[in-house]
């Protein structure tokens, strides 16, 4: 409360020396009471308010007014009105050092031994060894910004107190925090979840497929690549590529490497190599059973190609093959042989000409029969395996038929010769 008078003078009255001294001492010894509480604005006029102070009430700074720290005006805090529609609290750091430290009271005067920075950095210090263990945020130079765990090796991202993602020594973990077999990479642990582990999306893609994928999980129309377990209980991997209905290339494996091997042995590798093996459940490989299916290609739910593991036996499926009995399969085989080889290694025989009424098939004829595909600009093309097999099989049968016809004629000639020779021949 304000200072009170000890005595009140009146007109014509007299104040004795003792009273006067008591009044003076009252003012001298209780001078703070003259301004406490303030009843108006206290204007320091640029002067310094020094010494320690305890403020027991609210301290309010008006809009756009700085609370300045440091003898050289090194840092300011203000409620800024720079953005007139969105006022905000601003901490302004001096150009000599753009560091802002948060630490415990006992380390407030620590020599951090950190070089001055040009751009603002926030340092959140460990209470264990604050000088050497801290999280640094910021240092945005207009291109790059940094989150730096100094003195540690782990950056955890938590939701409701549970670690959802962690960056540990160059390994990014999702749902896990350790992988003894990885030095640099990504580890995803789905726990007991059976849906996607990885999904790639694009705003350019809208294929409309949401529930007809062969896999166990539904997809979204902007998904174009997914990875998940093949079987919920036993594992394996299911990779799904999705494309719009007007597309013509849903899955492309592009390999660019060095010179591939040229050997032809049971241990040879290629520029692209698929390897499959069976294990025994006890960390050891075991031989696949006889006739085990090693490799299968399906069209939707129908198997079209099947390769056996034990002897490399290949099965091709085709339910629409048409026999070529109305064609000269033998000359078809010869024509295809000539076309594919370009004539190299071919020895012409009298039966390769039209003099015998059996001209070799041309490309146009082989293409019409579905044995050869379209040719490219280099005059090269592909052949269809099953029709070629059918033509070879037809050639064998037609050869047999001609052989039997020849035999029948020989039998007739033999009977006639015997008849001419008579019974006593």
SEDO-973749 format. One line per 3 residues: number of its first residue (from 1); for each residue z negated, y negated, x of C-alpha. Coordinates in Angstrom, 2 decimals. Example, Ala and Ser with C-alpha at 12.3 -4.5 7.8 and 13.67 -1.06 7.14 Angstrom:
<pts>
1> -7.80:4.50:12.30  -7.14:1.06:13.67
</pts>
This chain:
<pts>
1> 0.00:0.00:0.00  0.42:-3.65:1.07  -2.30:-5.52:3.02
4> -4.92:-7.28:0.80  -6.62:-10.64:1.45  -10.31:-10.63:2.32
7> -10.84:-14.14:1.02  -9.01:-16.53:-1.21  -9.03:-20.21:-0.29
10> -9.21:-22.97:-2.88  -8.17:-26.61:-2.78  -10.73:-28.73:-0.97
13> -12.63:-25.64:0.07  -13.81:-24.80:3.58  -13.26:-21.48:5.48
16> -15.85:-20.80:8.09  -14.93:-19.47:11.51  -16.34:-15.99:10.85
19> -14.34:-15.63:7.67  -11.24:-16.90:9.41  -11.65:-14.41:12.28
22> -12.24:-11.54:9.88  -9.05:-12.42:8.01  -7.09:-12.63:11.28
25> -8.46:-9.28:12.48  -7.53:-7.76:9.14  -3.92:-8.82:9.66
28> -3.87:-7.88:13.36  -5.38:-4.42:12.93  -3.41:-3.52:9.80
31> -0.05:-5.13:10.56  1.93:-2.06:9.37  0.49:-2.60:5.92
34> 2.37:-5.89:5.77  5.71:-3.94:5.36  4.55:-0.68:3.84
37> 5.90:0.02:1.38  9.02:-2.13:1.80  9.87:-4.18:-1.19
40> 13.31:-5.14:0.07  15.95:-4.35:2.67  14.84:-4.01:6.30
43> 17.58:-5.43:8.53  17.21:-4.40:12.18  20.21:-6.61:13.06
46> 21.49:-4.16:15.69  18.15:-3.59:17.31  16.82:-0.19:18.42
49> 14.08:1.64:16.59  12.41:3.65:19.37  9.57:6.09:19.70
52> 8.71:9.13:17.63  8.44:8.97:13.90  7.60:11.22:11.00
55> 9.47:10.56:7.78  7.65:11.99:4.82  10.05:10.81:2.14
58> 13.77:10.86:1.54  16.04:9.06:4.00  19.29:7.96:2.36
61> 22.44:6.74:4.09  24.99:4.86:2.02  28.64:5.89:1.77
64> 30.60:5.33:4.98  27.47:4.62:7.05  26.93:6.47:10.33
67> 23.80:8.14:11.60  24.53:7.75:15.32  23.10:9.96:18.08
70> 23.00:9.34:21.84  22.48:6.16:23.82  26.23:5.79:24.16
73> 26.98:6.46:20.53  27.97:10.03:21.40  27.99:11.54:17.89
76> 27.92:10.42:14.28  27.09:11.94:10.92  28.32:10.16:7.82
79> 29.14:10.71:4.17  32.77:9.76:4.54  34.86:8.06:1.91
82> 38.02:8.34:3.99  39.49:10.51:1.28  38.75:8.33:-1.71
85> 39.10:11.20:-4.18  37.09:13.76:-2.18  34.14:12.32:-0.28
88> 32.70:14.65:2.35  30.08:15.01:5.05  31.55:14.56:8.53
91> 30.05:15.40:11.91  31.93:13.37:14.53  31.59:14.45:18.16
94> 32.20:12.19:21.14  35.29:12.65:23.30  33.22:13.46:26.38
97> 32.25:16.84:24.91  33.32:18.29:21.57  30.59:20.97:21.43
100> 28.13:21.47:18.58  25.30:23.96:19.24  23.04:25.77:16.77
103> 20.01:27.43:18.37  16.28:27.98:17.93  13.73:25.24:18.68
106> 12.64:26.84:21.95  16.15:26.55:23.39  16.93:23.06:22.17
109> 16.93:21.57:25.68  18.83:24.45:27.34  21.50:23.76:29.93
112> 24.29:25.71:28.25  26.46:25.60:31.37  29.58:25.37:29.22
115> 32.46:23.18:30.29  33.23:20.19:28.10  35.93:20.87:25.52
118> 38.72:18.63:24.27  38.65:20.02:20.74  35.59:20.65:18.52
121> 33.74:23.94:19.11  30.79:25.32:17.16  28.39:27.48:19.20
124> 26.02:29.78:17.29  23.52:31.03:19.85  21.64:34.31:19.95
127> 17.87:33.96:19.82  17.59:36.67:22.50  19.55:35.08:25.35
130> 20.93:31.88:23.84  22.45:30.55:27.06  24.80:33.51:27.54
133> 25.15:35.16:24.10  26.78:33.13:21.37  29.60:32.97:18.85
136> 32.15:30.23:19.53  34.31:28.95:16.69  37.09:26.38:16.83
139> 38.89:24.82:19.81  41.92:24.29:17.58  44.56:22.56:19.73
142> 47.12:22.19:16.95  48.59:25.63:17.60  45.80:28.10:18.33
145> 42.18:28.43:17.22  39.50:30.83:18.47  36.67:33.07:17.33
148> 34.93:34.19:20.51  31.98:36.59:20.77  30.56:35.59:24.15
151> 28.17:38.05:25.77  28.99:40.76:23.19  31.75:43.18:22.28
154> 31.60:43.42:18.48  32.64:41.11:15.66  31.58:42.49:12.26
157> 32.88:41.34:8.89  30.44:42.16:6.10  30.41:42.00:2.32
160> 26.99:42.16:0.63  25.40:43.29:3.89  27.82:46.17:4.51
163> 30.32:46.14:7.37  33.83:46.38:5.90  35.77:45.52:9.04
166> 34.87:45.33:12.70  36.66:44.25:15.86  35.18:46.13:18.81
169> 36.65:46.03:22.30  40.29:45.62:21.18  39.97:48.16:18.34
172> 40.17:46.99:14.73  38.08:49.21:12.46  38.33:49.43:8.67
175> 35.57:51.54:7.15  34.34:52.73:10.55  32.86:51.41:13.79
178> 33.67:54.05:16.42  36.58:56.11:17.72  36.02:57.91:21.00
181> 39.74:58.67:21.36  41.07:55.12:21.10  41.13:52.29:23.63
184> 43.32:49.75:21.85  44.51:50.13:18.27  43.66:50.37:14.57
187> 41.27:52.88:12.99  41.10:53.27:9.20  38.45:55.49:7.64
190> 39.00:55.98:3.90  35.77:57.96:3.47  36.18:60.03:0.27
193> 38.96:57.87:-1.17  42.26:59.63:-1.82  44.63:56.74:-2.48
196> 46.66:54.71:0.01  45.52:54.07:3.58  48.40:51.69:4.27
199> 50.80:49.83:1.99  53.60:47.46:3.01  54.80:45.00:0.35
202> 57.50:42.36:0.05  58.22:39.60:-2.44  61.91:40.45:-1.99
205> 61.37:43.93:-3.44  61.10:44.77:-7.14  62.14:48.41:-7.53
208> 60.30:49.04:-10.79  58.84:52.35:-9.58  55.18:52.62:-10.58
211> 54.50:56.24:-11.53  57.48:58.48:-10.68  56.86:58.78:-6.94
214> 56.50:62.39:-5.72  53.13:61.46:-4.23  49.76:61.74:-5.99
217> 49.22:57.97:-6.25  50.97:55.37:-8.37  52.86:52.57:-6.69
220> 53.42:48.89:-7.39  56.88:47.47:-7.83  56.76:45.42:-4.62
223> 55.65:48.36:-2.42  58.29:49.56:0.01  56.26:51.78:2.37
226> 53.03:53.70:1.82  50.89:56.17:3.77  48.20:58.39:2.29
229> 46.73:61.87:2.50  49.16:64.58:1.44  46.36:66.64:-0.11
232> 43.03:65.12:-1.15  40.84:67.97:0.07  42.67:69.19:3.18
235> 44.46:66.16:4.62  47.95:65.93:5.99  50.00:62.77:5.58
238> 52.39:61.60:2.86  54.81:58.83:3.81  56.70:57.21:0.94
241> 59.59:54.75:1.23  60.69:52.89:-1.91  63.83:50.88:-2.59
244> 65.50:49.16:-5.50  68.00:51.24:-7.50  70.95:49.32:-6.08
247> 69.98:50.08:-2.49  71.62:52.72:-0.29  69.15:53.06:2.60
250> 65.55:53.78:1.65  64.35:55.33:4.91  65.82:54.75:8.37
253> 64.42:56.08:11.63  65.95:54.08:14.47  65.39:55.48:17.96
256> 66.48:53.75:21.17  65.54:55.49:24.39  66.75:56.68:27.75
259> 69.19:59.46:28.50  68.25:62.50:26.37  67.98:66.00:27.84
262> 71.12:68.14:28.04  69.50:71.58:28.32  69.98:74.27:25.68
265> 66.82:76.36:25.83  63.94:77.20:23.50  61.85:74.48:25.18
268> 64.44:71.70:25.13  63.65:68.32:23.59  65.97:65.73:22.10
271> 66.09:61.99:21.61  64.37:62.78:18.30  62.07:65.81:18.30
274> 60.05:67.21:15.41  57.25:69.57:16.39  55.16:71.67:13.99
277> 52.40:74.17:14.79  49.67:76.14:13.05  46.00:76.00:14.08
280> 43.22:78.47:13.40  40.54:76.02:12.27  38.64:76.45:15.55
283> 40.49:73.96:17.77  43.19:76.42:18.86  46.82:77.02:17.96
286> 47.96:80.30:16.49  51.35:81.92:15.95  52.92:81.38:12.56
289> 53.44:84.47:10.43  56.86:86.06:10.23  59.30:84.19:7.97
292> 57.05:81.11:7.79  58.86:78.03:6.54  58.95:75.55:9.42
295> 61.11:72.76:8.07  62.25:71.98:4.52  64.46:69.29:2.98
298> 64.24:68.81:-0.79  66.24:66.89:-3.35  63.48:65.81:-5.75
301> 61.86:69.18:-6.45  64.70:71.46:-5.29  64.84:72.84:-1.75
304> 68.25:72.29:-0.17  67.55:73.21:3.47  64.97:75.60:4.88
307> 64.37:76.59:8.50  62.25:79.61:9.43  59.78:79.36:12.31
310> 59.99:82.79:13.90  63.74:83.18:14.50  65.24:79.81:13.56
313> 66.93:81.33:10.53  68.55:78.53:8.52  68.89:78.58:4.72
316> 71.16:76.12:2.92  71.13:75.77:-0.82  74.20:75.02:-2.91
319> 74.58:76.23:-6.47  78.00:74.62:-7.08  80.16:76.20:-4.37
322> 83.71:77.00:-5.51  85.61:79.91:-3.93  89.03:79.15:-2.46
325> 90.81:82.41:-3.42  93.78:80.42:-4.73  94.25:78.89:-1.28
328> 95.34:80.39:2.01  91.89:80.43:3.59  93.17:81.92:6.83
331> 95.55:79.02:7.41  92.82:76.65:6.22  90.56:77.91:9.00
334> 93.40:77.50:11.49  94.20:74.00:10.22  90.58:72.91:10.46
337> 90.34:74.41:13.93  93.36:72.42:15.06  92.15:69.18:13.46
340> 88.61:69.30:14.84  89.75:70.26:18.36  92.60:67.79:18.42
343> 94.75:70.61:19.70  92.64:71.14:22.83  92.44:74.84:23.75
346> 94.88:75.81:20.99  97.63:78.24:21.90  100.51:78.04:19.51
349> 101.77:81.29:17.98  104.76:81.98:15.76  102.43:82.02:12.80
352> 101.40:78.39:13.43  104.79:77.19:12.11  106.31:77.00:8.69
355> 108.95:79.58:9.67  106.69:82.25:8.24  105.89:80.31:5.10
358> 102.30:79.63:6.10  102.12:76.11:7.59  98.66:75.09:8.92
361> 96.70:72.97:6.49  96.91:69.19:7.00  93.95:66.78:6.88
364> 94.99:65.73:3.40  94.78:69.31:2.14  91.41:69.96:3.81
367> 90.05:66.68:2.43  91.24:67.55:-1.07  89.42:70.87:-0.88
370> 86.20:69.05:0.10  86.03:70.56:3.57  86.69:67.35:5.52
373> 85.25:63.97:4.61  86.85:60.51:4.95  88.00:59.43:8.41
376> 86.74:56.34:10.19  88.76:53.82:12.18  88.81:56.23:15.12
379> 90.26:59.04:13.04  87.00:60.99:13.11  85.08:62.44:10.17
382> 82.49:64.97:9.05  82.96:68.42:7.63  80.96:70.03:4.84
385> 79.08:73.10:6.05  78.97:75.14:2.84  82.68:74.71:1.92
388> 83.57:75.59:5.50  81.45:78.73:5.24  83.16:79.53:1.95
391> 86.57:79.08:3.54  85.62:81.33:6.48  84.31:83.96:4.11
394> 87.48:83.67:2.03  89.58:84.06:5.16  87.74:87.26:6.03
397> 88.27:88.61:2.53  91.94:87.61:2.47  92.41:89.27:5.88
400> 90.81:92.41:4.48  93.04:92.27:1.41  96.16:91.93:3.58
403> 94.97:94.78:5.75  94.48:96.97:2.67  97.91:95.99:1.33
406> 99.39:96.92:4.68  97.53:100.24:4.57  98.85:100.95:1.09
409> 102.38:100.30:2.26  101.84:102.49:5.27  100.54:105.24:3.00
412> 103.65:104.97:0.81  105.92:105.03:3.85  104.05:108.02:5.19
415> 104.54:109.90:1.91  108.23:109.08:1.90  108.68:110.23:5.49
418> 106.92:113.47:4.73  109.16:113.96:1.71  112.27:113.44:3.84
421> 111.12:115.91:6.45  110.68:118.59:3.85  108.00:121.22:3.37
424> 108.86:122.97:6.63  108.48:119.95:8.84
</pts>
